[in-house]
Amino acid sequence: MNEYGLKIIYRIRAGGRVFYEESIVLLKAESFDAAYEKAEAHALGLCGDEYINVYGEPVKTELVDIVDCFRAFDEENGIQEVYSRILKNRTPMNEEEFIDLLADSSTADERTPLRSM
């Protein structure tokens, strides 16, 4: 069995707002294909059920895609790389804007609609 890091993207609808979540999971599987299958089963298990947030609005999570699978490995110094991705900026953004987009996160206030009652 090998360890794989997989990146899963979810869409979360809360009232009229849409959020996206990137989740990176670490799992054990026999192959890349088996890792994708296991990650998909996990992701679908987290989707489907609707709940009511603190504003009384319905919140629903949907699987968008499993976008990458990476074989995790141990370095000699005891550090385990769980996930890695190489990106190319194919947008009209300059480097600073592109890095800001990659590093930007939602604020606590923006995440409030995702909290259950």
DSSP file (Angstrom, degrees, kcal/mol; ACC not computed):
  #  RESIDUE AA STRUCTURE BP1 BP2  ACC     N-H-->O    O-->H-N    N-H-->O    O-->H-N    TCO  KAPPA ALPHA  PHI   PSI    X-CA   Y-CA   Z-CA
    1    1 A M              0   0    0      0, 0.0     2,-0.3     0, 0.0    29,-0.2   0.000 360.0 360.0 360.0 139.0    0.0    0.0    0.0
    2    2 A N  E     -A   29   0A   0     27,-2.8    27,-2.5    29,-0.0     2,-0.4  -0.793 360.0-119.0-113.5 159.4    1.2    3.5   -0.8
    3    3 A E  E     -A   28   0A   0     69,-0.5    69,-2.0    -2,-0.3     2,-0.4  -0.840  30.6-172.3 -99.3 138.6    0.1    6.8    0.6
    4    4 A Y  E     -AB  27  71A   0     23,-2.9    23,-2.4    -2,-0.4     2,-0.5  -0.976  17.9-146.3-129.9 142.0   -1.4    9.4   -1.7
    5    5 A G  E     -AB  26  70A   0     65,-3.3    65,-2.9    -2,-0.4     2,-0.4  -0.929  23.3-172.8-102.1 131.0   -2.4   13.0   -1.3
    6    6 A L  E     -AB  25  69A   0     19,-2.4    19,-2.4    -2,-0.5     2,-0.6  -0.975  18.0-140.8-128.0 140.3   -5.5   14.0   -3.3
    7    7 A K  E     -AB  24  68A   0     61,-1.7    60,-1.6    -2,-0.4    61,-0.9  -0.884  20.3-170.9-102.7 123.7   -7.0   17.5   -3.8
    8    8 A I  E     -AB  23  66A   0     15,-3.5    15,-3.0    -2,-0.6     2,-0.5  -0.927   8.6-153.6-115.6 135.9  -10.8   17.6   -3.7
    9    9 A I  E     -AB  22  65A   0     56,-3.1    55,-2.9    -2,-0.4    56,-1.6  -0.946  13.5-173.4-113.3 128.1  -12.8   20.6   -4.7
   10   10 A Y  E     -AB  21  63A   0     11,-2.6    11,-2.2    -2,-0.5     2,-0.5  -0.851  17.6-142.4-114.7 151.7  -16.3   21.1   -3.2
   11   11 A R  E     -AB  20  62A   0     51,-2.8    51,-3.0    -2,-0.3     2,-0.5  -0.968  17.0-163.6-109.4 130.7  -19.0   23.7   -4.0
   12   12 A I  E     -AB  19  61A   0      7,-3.0     7,-2.8    -2,-0.5     2,-0.6  -0.968   1.9-161.3-119.1 120.4  -21.0   24.9   -1.0
   13   13 A R  E     +AB  18  60A   0     47,-2.8    47,-2.3    -2,-0.5     2,-0.5  -0.890  12.3 175.5-102.6 123.3  -24.2   26.7   -1.5
   14   14 A A  E >   -AB  17  59A   0      3,-2.4     3,-2.4    -2,-0.6     2,-0.3  -0.940  64.8 -50.9-130.3 107.8  -25.5   28.7    1.4
   15   15 A G  T 3  S-     0   0    0     43,-1.9    41,-0.0    -2,-0.5     0, 0.0  -0.505 122.3 -24.7  61.4-126.2  -28.6   30.7    0.8
   16   16 A G  T 3  S+     0   0    0     -2,-0.3    -1,-0.3    -3,-0.1     2,-0.2   0.355 121.1  96.8 -96.1   4.8  -27.8   32.6   -2.4
   17   17 A R  E <   -A   14   0A   0     -3,-2.4    -3,-2.4    96,-0.0     2,-0.4  -0.651  58.3-151.7 -98.6 152.3  -24.0   32.5   -1.9
   18   18 A V  E     -A   13   0A   0     -2,-0.2     2,-0.3    -5,-0.2    -5,-0.2  -0.986  13.9-179.6-124.4 131.4  -21.5   30.0   -3.3
   19   19 A F  E     -A   12   0A   0     -7,-2.8    -7,-3.0    -2,-0.4     2,-0.4  -0.858  15.2-145.4-121.2 158.2  -18.3   29.0   -1.7
   20   20 A Y  E     -A   11   0A   0     -2,-0.3     2,-0.5    -9,-0.2    -9,-0.2  -0.990  10.2-160.1-125.6 137.5  -15.6   26.6   -2.9
   21   21 A E  E     -A   10   0A   0    -11,-2.2   -11,-2.6    -2,-0.4     2,-0.6  -0.962   6.0-156.1-118.7 132.3  -13.5   24.4   -0.6
   22   22 A E  E     -A    9   0A   0     -2,-0.5     2,-0.4   -13,-0.2   -13,-0.2  -0.934  18.1-175.7-100.8 125.0  -10.2   22.8   -1.4
   23   23 A S  E     -A    8   0A   0    -15,-3.0   -15,-3.5    -2,-0.6     2,-0.6  -0.984  12.3-160.5-123.9 130.9   -9.6   19.7    0.7
   24   24 A I  E     -A    7   0A   0     -2,-0.4     2,-0.3   -17,-0.2   -17,-0.2  -0.955  15.2-172.4-112.9 121.2   -6.4   17.7    0.6
   25   25 A V  E     -A    6   0A   0    -19,-2.4   -19,-2.4    -2,-0.6     2,-0.5  -0.814  16.5-145.9-112.7 151.9   -6.7   14.2    2.0
   26   26 A L  E     +A    5   0A   0     -2,-0.3     2,-0.3   -21,-0.2   -21,-0.2  -0.975  31.7 159.9-115.0 126.6   -4.0   11.6    2.7
   27   27 A L  E     -A    4   0A   0    -23,-2.4   -23,-2.9    -2,-0.5     2,-0.4  -0.945  37.1-118.0-143.9 164.4   -5.0    8.0    2.1
   28   28 A K  E     +A    3   0A   0     -2,-0.3     2,-0.3   -25,-0.2   -25,-0.2  -0.884  41.6 152.3-106.2 135.3   -3.6    4.6    1.6
   29   29 A A  E     -A    2   0A   0    -27,-2.5   -27,-2.8    -2,-0.4     3,-0.1  -0.972  51.5-118.5-154.9 164.9   -4.3    2.7   -1.7
   30   30 A E  S    S-     0   0    0     -2,-0.3     2,-0.3   -29,-0.2   -27,-0.1   0.746  92.8  -3.0 -78.1 -25.5   -2.8    0.1   -4.0
   31   31 A S  S  > S-     0   0    0      1,-0.1     4,-2.1   -29,-0.1     5,-0.1  -0.938  77.0 -93.6-156.8 171.9   -2.6    2.4   -7.0
   32   32 A F  H  > S+     0   0    0     -2,-0.3     4,-2.4     2,-0.2     5,-0.2   0.928 124.6  50.8 -59.8 -45.2   -3.4    5.9   -8.3
   33   33 A D  H  > S+     0   0    0      1,-0.2     4,-2.2     2,-0.2    -1,-0.2   0.919 110.6  48.0 -60.5 -43.7   -6.7    4.6   -9.7
   34   34 A A  H  > S+     0   0    0      1,-0.2     4,-2.4     2,-0.2    -1,-0.2   0.864 109.6  54.1 -65.1 -34.9   -7.6    3.0   -6.4
   35   35 A A  H  X S+     0   0    0     -4,-2.1     4,-2.6     2,-0.2    -2,-0.2   0.921 108.5  48.5 -65.0 -43.8   -6.7    6.3   -4.6
   36   36 A Y  H  X S+     0   0    0     -4,-2.4     4,-2.5     2,-0.2    -2,-0.2   0.922 112.4  49.2 -60.8 -44.0   -9.1    8.3   -6.9
   37   37 A E  H  X S+     0   0    0     -4,-2.2     4,-2.2     1,-0.2    -2,-0.2   0.914 112.6  46.9 -62.7 -43.0  -11.9    5.8   -6.2
   38   38 A K  H  X S+     0   0    0     -4,-2.4     4,-2.1     2,-0.2    -1,-0.2   0.903 113.0  49.1 -66.4 -41.0  -11.3    5.9   -2.4
   39   39 A A  H  X S+     0   0    0     -4,-2.6     4,-2.9     2,-0.2    -2,-0.2   0.888 110.1  51.5 -65.6 -39.4  -11.2    9.7   -2.5
   40   40 A E  H  X S+     0   0    0     -4,-2.5     4,-2.8     2,-0.2     5,-0.2   0.921 109.4  49.2 -65.0 -43.0  -14.4    9.9   -4.5
   41   41 A A  H  X S+     0   0    0     -4,-2.2     4,-1.5     2,-0.2    -1,-0.2   0.913 113.5  47.7 -61.2 -42.0  -16.2    7.6   -2.1
   42   42 A H  H  X S+     0   0    0     -4,-2.1     4,-0.8     2,-0.2    -2,-0.2   0.946 113.6  46.9 -61.7 -49.2  -15.0    9.7    0.8
   43   43 A A  H >X S+     0   0    0     -4,-2.9     3,-1.0     1,-0.2     4,-0.7   0.911 110.9  50.3 -63.3 -44.3  -16.0   13.0   -0.9
   44   44 A L  H >< S+     0   0    0     -4,-2.8     3,-0.6     1,-0.3    -1,-0.2   0.821 104.1  60.5 -65.0 -29.4  -19.5   11.8   -1.9
   45   45 A G  H 3< S+     0   0    0     -4,-1.5    -1,-0.3    -5,-0.2    -2,-0.2   0.760 105.0  48.9 -66.6 -24.4  -20.0   10.6    1.7
   46   46 A L  H << S+     0   0    0     -3,-1.0    -1,-0.2    -4,-0.8    -2,-0.2   0.584 106.8  71.0 -88.6 -11.6  -19.6   14.3    2.8
   47   47 A C  S << S+     0   0    0     -4,-0.7     2,-0.6    -3,-0.6    15,-0.2  -0.501  76.1  44.0-100.9 168.9  -22.0   15.6    0.2
   48   48 A G  S    S+     0   0    0     13,-1.6     2,-0.3     1,-0.2    -1,-0.1  -0.283  77.4 103.4  99.5 -49.2  -25.7   15.4   -0.2
   49   49 A D        -     0   0    0     -2,-0.6    12,-0.5    11,-0.0     2,-0.3  -0.523  58.6-149.9 -73.2 133.1  -27.0   16.1    3.2
   50   50 A E  E     -C   60   0A   0     -2,-0.3     2,-0.3    10,-0.1    10,-0.2  -0.777  15.3-175.7-100.1 145.6  -28.4   19.6    3.6
   51   51 A Y  E     -C   59   0A   0      8,-2.1     8,-3.0    -2,-0.3     2,-0.5  -0.896  27.2-110.9-134.2 168.8  -28.3   21.5    6.9
   52   52 A I  E     -C   58   0A   0     -2,-0.3    65,-1.9     6,-0.2   -38,-0.0  -0.868  32.1-144.0-103.3 129.5  -29.6   24.8    8.1
   53   53 A N  B >   -D  116   0B   0      4,-2.9     3,-2.2    -2,-0.5    63,-0.2  -0.142  37.6 -84.3 -84.1-176.5  -27.0   27.5    8.9
   54   54 A V  T 3  S+     0   0    0     61,-1.3    62,-0.1    58,-0.5    -1,-0.1   0.655 129.7  54.2 -64.9 -15.2  -27.0   30.2   11.7
   55   55 A Y  T 3  S-     0   0    0     60,-0.2    -1,-0.3    58,-0.2    61,-0.1   0.351 120.0-107.3 -97.4   4.4  -29.2   32.4    9.4
   56   56 A G  S <  S+     0   0    0     -3,-2.2    -2,-0.1     1,-0.3    60,-0.0   0.652  77.1 135.0  79.7  14.9  -31.8   29.7    8.9
   57   57 A E        -     0   0    0     56,-0.1    -4,-2.9     1,-0.1    -1,-0.3  -0.704  61.0-107.4 -97.6 148.0  -30.7   29.2    5.3
   58   58 A P  E     - C   0  52A   0      0, 0.0   -43,-1.9     0, 0.0     2,-0.4  -0.520  31.8-161.8 -72.2 141.2  -30.2   25.8    3.7
   59   59 A V  E     -BC  14  51A   0     -8,-3.0    -8,-2.1   -45,-0.2     2,-0.4  -0.992   9.8-179.8-125.4 130.3  -26.5   24.8    3.1
   60   60 A K  E     -BC  13  50A   0    -47,-2.3   -47,-2.8    -2,-0.4     2,-0.4  -0.996  14.9-150.4-134.9 136.1  -25.6   22.0    0.7
   61   61 A T  E     -B   12   0A   0    -12,-0.5   -13,-1.6    -2,-0.4     2,-0.4  -0.887  15.4-173.5-107.0 135.0  -22.1   20.7   -0.3
   62   62 A E  E     -B   11   0A   0    -51,-3.0   -51,-2.8    -2,-0.4     2,-0.5  -0.965  27.6-117.3-127.6 143.8  -21.5   19.2   -3.7
   63   63 A L  E     +B   10   0A   0     -2,-0.4   -53,-0.2   -53,-0.2     3,-0.1  -0.680  30.2 176.4 -76.6 125.8  -18.4   17.5   -5.1
   64   64 A V  E     -     0   0A   0    -55,-2.9     2,-0.3    -2,-0.5   -54,-0.2   0.871  57.0 -43.5 -92.8 -53.7  -16.9   19.5   -8.0
   65   65 A D  E     -B    9   0A   0    -56,-1.6   -56,-3.1   -25,-0.0     2,-0.7  -0.980  34.1-121.6-170.1 157.3  -13.9   17.4   -8.9
   66   66 A I  E     -B    8   0A   0     -2,-0.3   -58,-0.2   -58,-0.2     3,-0.1  -0.955  38.7-178.5-105.6 107.1  -10.9   15.5   -7.6
   67   67 A V  E     +     0   0A   0    -60,-1.6     2,-0.3    -2,-0.7   -59,-0.1   0.617  50.6  12.8 -94.0 -13.2   -8.2   17.5   -9.4
   68   68 A D  E     -B    7   0A   0    -61,-0.9   -61,-1.7     2,-0.0     2,-0.4  -0.991  47.9-158.8-162.5 151.3   -5.0   15.9   -8.5
   69   69 A C  E     -B    6   0A   0     -2,-0.3     2,-0.4   -63,-0.2   -63,-0.2  -0.999  16.1-174.5-135.0 131.8   -3.4   12.8   -7.0
   70   70 A F  E     -B    5   0A   0    -65,-2.9   -65,-3.3    -2,-0.4     2,-0.7  -0.991  27.6-123.9-132.9 129.6    0.2   12.8   -5.6
   71   71 A R  E     -B    4   0A   0     -2,-0.4   -67,-0.3   -67,-0.2     2,-0.2  -0.633  31.7-143.0 -73.7 115.1    2.2   10.0   -4.3
   72   72 A A        +     0   0    0    -69,-2.0   -69,-0.5    -2,-0.7     2,-0.3  -0.525  24.9 177.6 -78.5 145.1    3.2   11.0   -0.8
   73   73 A F  E     -E   81   0C   0      8,-1.0     8,-1.7    -2,-0.2     2,-0.4  -0.990  29.0-111.6-148.4 156.2    6.7   10.0    0.4
   74   74 A D  E     -E   80   0C   0     -2,-0.3     6,-0.2     6,-0.2     2,-0.2  -0.733  25.6-142.2 -90.3 133.3    8.9   10.3    3.4
   75   75 A E    >   -     0   0    0      4,-2.7     3,-1.6    -2,-0.4    -1,-0.0  -0.512  28.0-110.3 -82.8 160.9   12.0   12.4    3.2
   76   76 A E  T 3  S+     0   0    0      1,-0.3    -1,-0.1    -2,-0.2    -2,-0.0   0.778 115.8  61.1 -63.0 -26.5   15.2   11.3    5.0
   77   77 A N  T 3  S-     0   0    0      2,-0.1    -1,-0.3     1,-0.1     3,-0.1   0.290 122.8 -99.6 -88.5  12.2   14.8   14.1    7.5
   78   78 A G  S <  S+     0   0    0     -3,-1.6     2,-0.5     1,-0.3    -2,-0.1   0.551  82.5 129.0  86.9   7.0   11.4   13.0    8.7
   79   79 A I        -     0   0    0      2,-0.0    -4,-2.7     0, 0.0     2,-0.6  -0.837  44.7-153.5 -97.1 130.7    9.3   15.4    6.7
   80   80 A Q  E     -E   74   0C   0     -2,-0.5     2,-0.6    -6,-0.2    -6,-0.2  -0.910   7.6-143.3-106.0 123.2    6.5   13.8    4.7
   81   81 A E  E     +E   73   0C   0     -8,-1.7    -8,-1.0    -2,-0.6     3,-0.1  -0.754  21.2 177.7 -82.2 120.6    5.3   15.7    1.6
   82   82 A V        +     0   0    0     -2,-0.6     2,-0.3     1,-0.3   -12,-0.2   0.803  62.9   3.4 -93.9 -35.0    1.6   15.2    1.4
   83   83 A Y        +     0   0    0    -79,-0.1    -1,-0.3   -14,-0.1     2,-0.3  -0.994  57.6 175.4-155.3 144.3    0.7   17.2   -1.6
   84   84 A S        +     0   0    0     -2,-0.3     2,-0.3   -79,-0.1   -79,-0.1  -0.988   2.6 178.8-149.9 144.1    2.5   19.2   -4.3
   85   85 A R        -     0   0    0     -2,-0.3     2,-0.5   -17,-0.0    -2,-0.0  -0.989  19.5-143.9-147.7 138.3    1.4   20.9   -7.5
   86   86 A I        -     0   0    0     -2,-0.3     2,-0.3     2,-0.0    -2,-0.0  -0.908  25.0-162.8-103.4 127.6    3.2   23.0  -10.1
   87   87 A L        -     0   0    0     -2,-0.5     2,-0.4     2,-0.0    -2,-0.0  -0.810  13.9-160.9-113.2 149.6    1.2   25.9  -11.5
   88   88 A K        -     0   0    0     -2,-0.3     2,-1.0     0, 0.0    -2,-0.0  -0.998  26.9-123.5-125.1 133.5    1.5   28.1  -14.5
   89   89 A N        +     0   0    0     -2,-0.4     6,-0.0     1,-0.2     9,-0.0  -0.655  38.7 163.9 -78.3 104.7   -0.2   31.5  -14.7
   90   90 A R        +     0   0    0     -2,-1.0    -1,-0.2     2,-0.0     0, 0.0   0.012  48.4  93.3-107.5  25.1   -2.4   31.3  -17.8
   91   91 A T  S    S-     0   0    0      2,-0.2     7,-0.1     1,-0.0    -2,-0.0  -0.626  88.6-111.5-109.5 169.4   -4.4   34.3  -16.8
   92   92 A P  S    S+     0   0    0      0, 0.0     2,-0.1     0, 0.0    -1,-0.0   0.463  83.4 114.3 -78.2   0.8   -4.1   38.0  -17.6
   93   93 A M        -     0   0    0      1,-0.1    -2,-0.2     4,-0.1     2,-0.1  -0.380  69.3-122.0 -70.7 147.5   -3.1   38.6  -13.9
   94   94 A N     >  -     0   0    0      1,-0.1     4,-2.4    -2,-0.1     5,-0.2  -0.329  38.2 -93.0 -77.4 174.2    0.4   39.8  -13.1
   95   95 A E  H  > S+     0   0    0      1,-0.2     4,-2.6     2,-0.2     5,-0.2   0.895 125.0  50.7 -58.8 -43.7    2.4   37.6  -10.7
   96   96 A E  H  > S+     0   0    0      1,-0.2     4,-2.4     2,-0.2    -1,-0.2   0.923 112.3  46.5 -62.2 -44.4    1.4   39.5   -7.6
   97   97 A E  H  > S+     0   0    0      2,-0.2     4,-2.2     1,-0.2    -1,-0.2   0.894 112.6  50.9 -64.0 -39.6   -2.3   39.2   -8.4
   98   98 A F  H  X S+     0   0    0     -4,-2.4     4,-2.1     2,-0.2    -2,-0.2   0.926 111.3  46.6 -64.5 -45.8   -1.9   35.5   -9.3
   99   99 A I  H  X S+     0   0    0     -4,-2.6     4,-2.3     1,-0.2     5,-0.2   0.903 111.0  53.1 -63.7 -41.4   -0.1   34.8   -6.0
  100  100 A D  H  X S+     0   0    0     -4,-2.4     4,-1.8    -5,-0.2    -1,-0.2   0.902 108.2  50.8 -59.7 -41.0   -2.8   36.8   -4.1
  101  101 A L  H  < S+     0   0    0     -4,-2.2    -2,-0.2     1,-0.2    -1,-0.2   0.919 112.4  46.0 -62.6 -43.8   -5.5   34.7   -5.7
  102  102 A L  H  < S+     0   0    0     -4,-2.1    -2,-0.2     1,-0.2    -1,-0.2   0.856 120.5  38.6 -66.9 -35.1   -3.8   31.4   -4.7
  103  103 A A  H  < S+     0   0    0     -4,-2.3    -1,-0.2    -5,-0.2    -2,-0.2   0.621  90.2 111.6 -92.5 -14.5   -3.1   32.6   -1.2
  104  104 A D     <  -     0   0    0     -4,-1.8     2,-0.3    -5,-0.2    -3,-0.0  -0.304  43.8-177.3 -66.4 142.9   -6.4   34.4   -0.6
  105  105 A S        -     0   0    0     -2,-0.0     2,-0.2     0, 0.0    -2,-0.1  -0.867  30.8 -94.2-131.9 166.0   -8.8   32.9    1.9
  106  106 A S        -     0   0    0     -2,-0.3     2,-0.1     1,-0.1     0, 0.0  -0.490  41.3-117.6 -78.8 155.4  -12.3   33.7    3.1
  107  107 A T     >  -     0   0    0     -2,-0.2     4,-1.6     1,-0.1     5,-0.2  -0.395  27.2-104.7 -84.9 167.6  -12.7   35.8    6.2
  108  108 A A  H  > S+     0   0    0      1,-0.2     4,-0.9     2,-0.2     3,-0.1   0.896 123.8  51.6 -58.9 -40.9  -14.4   34.6    9.4
  109  109 A D  H  4 S+     0   0    0      1,-0.2     3,-0.4     2,-0.2    -1,-0.2   0.876 108.1  51.4 -65.0 -37.1  -17.4   36.7    8.5
  110  110 A E  H  4 S+     0   0    0      1,-0.2    -1,-0.2     2,-0.1    -2,-0.2   0.792 110.2  49.8 -69.8 -27.0  -17.6   35.2    5.0
  111  111 A R  H >< S+     0   0    0     -4,-1.6     3,-2.0     1,-0.2     4,-0.4   0.619  86.1  89.3 -85.2 -13.9  -17.5   31.7    6.5
  112  112 A T  G >< S+     0   0    0     -4,-0.9     3,-2.0    -3,-0.4   -58,-0.5   0.867  77.9  61.8 -53.6 -42.5  -20.3   32.4    9.0
  113  113 A P  G 3  S+     0   0    0      0, 0.0    -1,-0.3     0, 0.0   -58,-0.2   0.658  98.0  60.4 -62.2 -11.3  -23.0   31.3    6.6
  114  114 A L  G <  S+     0   0    0     -3,-2.0     2,-0.2   -61,-0.1    -2,-0.2   0.574  81.5 102.9 -90.3  -9.4  -21.5   27.8    6.5
  115  115 A R  S <  S-     0   0    0     -3,-2.0   -61,-1.3    -4,-0.4   -60,-0.2  -0.516  71.6-127.4 -75.7 137.8  -21.9   27.2   10.3
  116  116 A S  B      D   53   0B   0    -63,-0.2   -63,-0.3    -2,-0.2   -62,-0.1  -0.434 360.0 360.0 -80.3 161.4  -24.8   25.0   11.3
  117  117 A M              0   0    0    -65,-1.9    -1,-0.1   -64,-0.2   -64,-0.1   0.490 360.0 360.0 -66.2 360.0  -27.3   26.2   13.8
